[in-house]
Amino acid sequence: MKNLFLIFVIFTNFNAPAYSLFNDEESKCQTLPWTKEDSRTQGSGWIWFPGKATGENLAEAYLKAEGAALGRLMQECNFPHKEVKIHERCDERLGKFYKAYIRISVKDKFCKETKYSSAEKAKTIKNTVLLKTYQRYQRLIARNTNIKEDFCNQTNHSKCLSLGKYEFHMQNYPAALKYFDLGCLHGNMDSCFNAGLTAKISGATKTAIGHFKLTCHNSKKPDPQGCFFLGQLYSVGSAAIKYYKKACHLNIARACRAAAQLSRQKLKLYRKGCQLKDRKSCKEVATLYYDLKNMKKSLTYSRRACTLGEKKSCKNIKFLKKKLGQK
């Protein structure tokens, strides 16, 4: 890629608060206090060990999260007792990745039992299932570490992407950004997108915007998620509307609703979001038609919203049918 100018940024704030990249609202996981814990906690005779990790699929993310939590547990308790429980689990989308959170719990007395048990006693109290999980985690980490031997350069830019993903999954965001930047510099659009994502969750808005613009304006294949994230980063004004509309045109349903909230073309954009099966967009279309005194269309879109799981719209159906003289 010619004339591509990227600035490598060294971040000073990598503890920026987590947020959902697909919703304006705080995600379900981020509302749970325990997901913010980075070390073990204790109370009422219990010990809790947290683990969180990202992966390219949900299974990988949970394996890494469980492995991280088990690693903490075994530092203190020697090995997982058969009474160890996976106390809580939560997961969410993080761009093109998944993030998993878990919390493993064990009673303090069982942790002490594992620390001081004989070899014979250990055989009867070991949690063999969790030990196998930890072994799978170790094999995965060892395999991923081997990719660091690969060389990232112009003729082999896919290696830059692999190295960036590894560092991202390890939550080493400065190193991840470095490799993604290199891959992007050599024209790999996946690297450009992931550089934007890494910068976004690290709080480096200007850097994220620069990378997402490359993906959104890619002449060969514009990236709809990159356009949507640009809308989020600009937040308000004509730039936000522009990128939300483009993402909507590229069939990101949530972008249609976001564009409608900022634009005067509300009905058109909400209808497009509804066509893409966004339940809240369908509800908004029903409301707009109700305000226009078009009860028939309001009922039609209320039914669509209800079918998609919008409970408020389900309640409105009876009222609208009564307005139309229907049973």
Secondary structure as GFF3:
##gff-version 3
##sequence-region A 1 327
A	DSSP	three_ten_helix	33	36	.	.	.	ID=ss1
A	DSSP	beta_strand	41	43	.	.	.	ID=ss2
A	DSSP	beta_strand	46	55	.	.	.	ID=ss3
A	DSSP	alpha_helix	58	77	.	.	.	ID=ss4
A	DSSP	beta_strand	85	94	.	.	.	ID=ss5
A	DSSP	beta_strand	97	107	.	.	.	ID=ss6
A	DSSP	alpha_helix	108	115	.	.	.	ID=ss7
A	DSSP	alpha_helix	119	125	.	.	.	ID=ss8
A	DSSP	alpha_helix	128	145	.	.	.	ID=ss9
A	DSSP	three_ten_helix	146	149	.	.	.	ID=ss10
A	DSSP	three_ten_helix	154	156	.	.	.	ID=ss11
A	DSSP	alpha_helix	157	169	.	.	.	ID=ss12
A	DSSP	alpha_helix	173	185	.	.	.	ID=ss13
A	DSSP	alpha_helix	189	201	.	.	.	ID=ss14
A	DSSP	alpha_helix	205	216	.	.	.	ID=ss15
A	DSSP	alpha_helix	224	234	.	.	.	ID=ss16
A	DSSP	alpha_helix	237	249	.	.	.	ID=ss17
A	DSSP	alpha_helix	253	262	.	.	.	ID=ss18
A	DSSP	alpha_helix	266	275	.	.	.	ID=ss19
A	DSSP	alpha_helix	279	291	.	.	.	ID=ss20
A	DSSP	alpha_helix	295	307	.	.	.	ID=ss21
A	DSSP	alpha_helix	311	323	.	.	.	ID=ss22
###
